[in-house]
Structure formats: structure tokens, C-alpha cells
Amino acid sequence: MLLLGRATRLAEFLTGHQKEYVAGLLLGITTETQDVEGGIVSDQSAAGVTEEDLQVAAEKFRGPIQQIPPMYSAVKIGGQTLHRLARAGKTVERPPRNITVFDLRVSDFQPGEHARATLSCVVSSGTYIRTLCADIGESLGVGGCMEHLLRTSSGPFRIEQCTALEVIERASKADLEDLLLPPADALHGIPRVDVDSTLARQFCHGIFVPGTPSESDGLVRVHGDQGELLGVGRFDAESSKIKPLKVICDTGS
């Protein structure tokens, strides 16, 4: 996802979404990076693996599970990024993380010495699909790695809504405005509060504005009297006011 202008201030609200992927699983090959880009660690026959075997193995990875992040990742251990340690030839112990695989299906299977499969996955944020592929291969006793990966959705955003980066780079300002989704779409699931023009000016200048109790953790998205998104605030129960957290409106208004 690409955020432009003041909408970049909303980036933190996009990171925790549930995600969907279509991934290619290559069985019989394990690599340093858990995908086909890495150096081969082992190569063995997967000719004995059937589609039924793979379906049974996949079943074990559905639901809440623990996953050890790969060495080639941006995860930090002891203040050091794992991929930097990996490139230096070091391997460190990584604590497992709790993730959820909401759905995992085998949509295609090609048997052979290096059997291939296509996996459709719906997972929680922070899940490494290449690690999922490697773990499935390990559970089958032949090893495996990720051959290709396509993210088909992230939260409310689906691939059908996407525009290629080269199209965006060539677009005129007018065309770009037609291509962009409204910033409010980044705040799916956060309750909406509408304020009048006077309160809108106050909110845009960081001043608390009157509010009512909201759902979830108290976050609300604040809109002006023309429906425009002003930013994100948090309802304070003690004062019954909304504290501006992320303001994207023009403070000169």
C-alpha cells in the first residue's frame, strides 16, 4: 500500500490487518531464506508426497499456531536485525510468535520429484508465508520452500482495487486523484464522529473536542461538516472529549 501526503500519518493503522495470499510451495528443496531466492540447503525427492498427504499436513497449520521468524527477516533480536546477522553468517535463537492461520487451502497440486502446490492462505498480521511453506515441507519429511507469492488482500483492500506503480508514476495530477482511495478507507472499523466547522478547526489545531463513548479501544475517526476526514482521535472517558492523535487536515483552515 502507498500513502501520499498527509495520509502518510495514518500508516500505523494499516499494519495490523488480516492478509490473504496465494503462494507457490516447492517440495523437496530447502533454502537459507525459505524461498527460491536463497542458497539451497538440502535437495531430496518429494515423489512420494501425494495431494492427500499435503492436505493432511496443511490441516495441522490451521488456527492459532506458533511460528519462528526466519533469519532473513526484519525482526530484531537484542537490538540487531536478523537479516543483518544472517548475512554475516550468524544464526541466533528466535522466540516463537503467536500467529493465526484463519484459512489454508491447497488449490493445486503437481506431483513429482519436486512436487509443486498452490496454497491459498488467510493469516494474521506478522505471519511469514515462506516460513509456513518451509514448515509444511518439514512436516512432510521432505522439506520445502516458497516458490512465488501474491498478496490478494490486506484488511479491506483487495488486489482488484490496486493500480500498478508504473501507472501511478505516469499519471497526471487529475488522473492520480481519480486513482487514489480516500484516506478514510485506511481506517476501516474505526467508529466515525462528525463535527461542525468550529469544532473541525479546533481538532485540526490539536484542541480536544466534545465526544461520546466509542467502541473498541476508544479510537474514532473525525470528519468535518463536508464529510472530509480530519484525522484520528481517542475518546477520553474522564473528560468526555476527543483527543486529536493524528491530524491530516490543513491546520490553516
N, C-alpha and C positions, 0 to 999 in steps of 0.2 A: 504494500500500500504506500501511496505517495501523498504526503500532506504538503500544502503550499501556503505561504504567507502566514497570517496569524493562526491558521488552523493547525500549524505545527505544534502549538501549545496543547493540543488535545491528544498528542501521541501516546501518552501514558494510559489513556482509556481504551486503546486498541490492542494492547499486548496480551491480555488475558483471555481472549476469545477462544472458544472451541473451534477446531480446524478440521477440514476434510482434505484427504489426499488420495491420489491414485499413484501407486508405487509399483515398480518392477522388482521382483525378487529373483535373484540368480542363485541357485542352489549348487553346492559343491565348491564354491570359491569363498574364501575369507580374505579380507584385506586389512591393511593398517587403519584405514579410515572408515571401514564398514560400508564403503561404496566402491564402484568400479574404478574410481579415480585413484585409489590408493594402491600401494605396492602389495602384491599377492603374498599372503602369509601361508596359506595352505590351498591345495587343489586336489580334490578327491571326487570319485564318481558319485553322482546322485541318481544313477539309473534305476535304483531300486525304490525310489520315492514315488508313490502314487498320489493322485489328487486327493484320494480319501485320507492318506497319511497327512497331507498338508492341511486338510480341513480339520482333522482331529488336533493337530498341533496348534492351529490358529485359535481354536476354541479355548486353549489354556491361557491365551493372552487377552481375552476379552474381560472387561470390567476393571476394577481398581487393581493395579499391579505396581510393583517397584521396578525401576529401570536405572541402571548405572550409566551415567552420561559418558559418551565416548571421549577418548583422549583428544581427538581432533574436534574440539568444540570451544565455544567462547566461555564456558563455565570457569569460574575462578576457584581455586583451592589454595588456601593460605596466601591469598593476595596475588597469586600467579595464574595467568590464563592457561588452560590446559593445552590449547593448540601450540602455544609457545614452548611449553615443556616437551610436548610430543616431537616438535621439530628439532629439539635439542637432544632427542634420543632418550628422553626420560619418561618413565611411567610411574604414576602415583596412585595411591588408593583413592577411589572416589566413592563417597557415600551414596547409597541408592536414593532415588527421588520417588515420591508418590505421584503417579500419573493415573489417568483413566482412559482406557480404550473403550469408547462407547459402542463402536461397531467395527468389525473386522471381517471382511468377506473375500473369498477367493473368486474372482470374476473370470479368470482364465488360467489354464494350466497346460504347459507343453512338456511332456516327459522327455527324458534323455540323459545323457552323460552329465550335462549341466542343465538340469531342468529349470524351466522358467515359469513364473507365475505373475499374474497381475493382482494386486491387493487393493481393495477399496477400504479406506480407514477413516474413522471419525474419532478424534482424540482430543484430550485436554491440552491446554497450552503447556509448552515445555517438553512435549513428547518428541523424541528423536526417532523418526521413521527408519533411518538406516540402522539404528540400534535394534529396533523392532524386527527388521529383516534379519539381522545377524543372530538375534536371539531365537527366532523361529528356526533358522538353519541349524543352530546349535542343538535345539531340542529334537531335531530330526536326525541328529548324529552325523550330518554331512557338512555342516557349515553353510553359510550363505552371506550375501551382501546385497545392497540396494543397487539396482541397475539404472533406474530412472525415477524421477519424482515430479508430480504435478500437484500443486495445491489448488483445489477446486472451490474452496470457500474458507473464509475466516470470519467467524461470527455471522453478522447479517449480510456480508459481502460475498457475492458469488462470482465465479470466473466469467460468467456471461456479461457482467457489468464492467469488466476490465477493458482497458484500452492499452494497446502496445506503446511502450515508451517512445519508439521512433515516431509514432503518430503524434504523441504529445509534443515532442521536440519540434515537429514541423508545423504544428497548429498555430494559427493566428490567435490573437487575444480573444476575439469574439468566438472563434471555434473552441478555444480552450474552456471558456466559460460554459459552453454547451456540454462539454465532455465531463466536467467536474461534477461530483456529487456534492450536495450541500453539507456543510460541516456538521450539522445536527445528526446526519446519518452515522457519524462516528460515535454517537452517544446512545446507541440502541439500548433500550432497557432502563435508562435513567429517567425518572419522572420529570415532567415538564412543568415549569412555572412561568406564567405570563405576567409582565409588569407594564405599567403605563410609562409614558415618555419621561416623567420626572424621576421615577424610580430607576428607569433604564440608565439615565445619566449618572445617578448615584452609584449604581452597580458597576458601571464602566470605569468609574474613578476609584473603585475599591472600597466603597462605603457599604456597610451592611444595609439590607433592605428587608422589610417585613415579609414573613413567610408562614407556611403552615407545615405541620409534621409530614414528612415524606416517608416513602418505603425504603427498603434496603438499608444502606449504611448512612442515610441522610443526604446523599448526593442528589442534586437537582440540576437540570439544565434550564437556564434562564433565557427567556425570549422577550423581545421588545414588542411594542404595540403593532408593529408591521409584520410580526411573525419571525423576525430575524433572530438568529442565535446570538446572544450576548456573551455567553460563557457558561462555566460550571461553578456552582456554589455548594456549600454544605449548610444544611439547616441546623441551627443551634437551638436545642430544646429549651435551654435556660432563658434565652433572650427572645425566643420565637422569631428570630431573624435569620436571614440567609447571608452567610459569609462568602464573599467572592473568592474563589480559588484559582480559576483560570479564566481570564478575561480576554476575549478575542475581538471585542468591539472597538471602534475608534474612540479613544478617550478624549478626543477633541470634540465629540458630538455633544 
